[in-house]
């Protein structure tokens, strides 16, 4: 997470701990895209990531936690 924050990157993961760590640290940058709801194939992940980029402008990703599942994309602005 520290590297992502320093580099202005967004972490893409299915690990729920990242969202908890960002919330506890009250971080207002270093965004997160969190995939939930099971194992996904590469093509499913790419399709879902496409939905993320439609729902959240790329420039805003570093200031958001975006939760993606099979049905929807939700976002919360950091800090949470």
C-alpha positions as CSV (number, residue, x, y, z in Angstrom):
1,X,0.0,0.0,0.0
2,X,2.8,2.4,0.8
3,X,4.4,1.9,-2.6
4,X,1.0,2.4,-4.3
5,X,0.5,5.6,-2.3
6,X,4.0,7.0,-3.2
7,X,3.6,6.1,-6.9
8,X,0.0,7.4,-7.1
9,X,-1.2,3.9,-8.0
10,X,-4.5,2.1,-7.4
11,X,-4.4,-1.3,-5.8
12,X,-6.6,-3.9,-7.5
13,X,-7.3,-6.9,-5.3
14,X,-9.9,-9.4,-3.9
15,X,-8.4,-9.2,-0.4
16,X,-10.8,-7.5,2.0
17,X,-8.0,-6.5,4.3
18,X,-6.9,-3.7,2.0
19,X,-10.2,-1.9,2.5
20,X,-10.0,-2.2,6.2
21,X,-6.4,-1.0,6.3
22,X,-7.3,2.1,4.2
23,X,-10.2,2.9,6.5
24,X,-8.2,2.5,9.7
25,X,-5.4,4.6,8.3
26,X,-7.9,7.3,7.3
27,X,-6.0,7.5,3.9
28,X,-7.4,10.0,1.4
29,X,-5.5,8.8,-1.6
30,X,-4.1,5.5,-2.9
31,X,-7.3,4.1,-4.2
32,X,-8.6,0.6,-4.2
33,X,-10.5,-1.6,-6.6
34,X,-11.9,-4.5,-4.7
35,X,-13.4,-7.5,-6.5
36,X,-15.9,-9.5,-4.4
37,X,-18.1,-12.5,-5.0
38,X,-15.8,-15.4,-5.9
39,X,-13.2,-16.5,-8.4
40,X,-13.3,-14.8,-11.7
41,X,-11.7,-15.7,-15.0
42,X,-9.3,-13.2,-16.7
43,X,-12.1,-12.3,-19.2
44,X,-14.6,-11.7,-16.4
45,X,-12.1,-9.5,-14.5
46,X,-11.4,-7.5,-17.7
47,X,-15.1,-7.0,-18.3
48,X,-15.7,-6.0,-14.7
49,X,-12.7,-3.6,-14.8
50,X,-14.3,-2.0,-17.9
51,X,-17.4,-1.4,-15.8
52,X,-15.3,0.3,-13.1
53,X,-13.7,2.7,-15.7
54,X,-17.2,3.6,-17.0
55,X,-18.5,4.2,-13.5
56,X,-15.5,6.1,-12.0
57,X,-13.4,8.5,-14.0
58,X,-9.8,7.3,-14.1
59,X,-8.6,10.6,-12.5
60,X,-10.8,9.9,-9.5
61,X,-9.7,6.3,-8.8
62,X,-6.8,7.2,-6.5
63,X,-9.3,8.9,-4.1
64,X,-11.9,6.1,-4.0
65,X,-12.6,2.6,-2.9
66,X,-14.5,0.8,-5.7
67,X,-16.2,-2.4,-4.8
68,X,-17.0,-4.6,-7.8
69,X,-19.2,-7.7,-7.9
70,X,-21.1,-9.6,-10.6
71,X,-24.1,-7.2,-10.5
72,X,-22.8,-3.7,-9.6
73,X,-20.0,-1.2,-9.0
74,X,-20.1,0.8,-5.8
75,X,-17.7,3.5,-4.7
76,X,-16.8,5.4,-1.6
77,X,-14.7,8.5,-1.5
78,X,-11.6,8.3,0.7
79,X,-11.2,8.8,3.6
80,X,-13.9,6.5,5.0
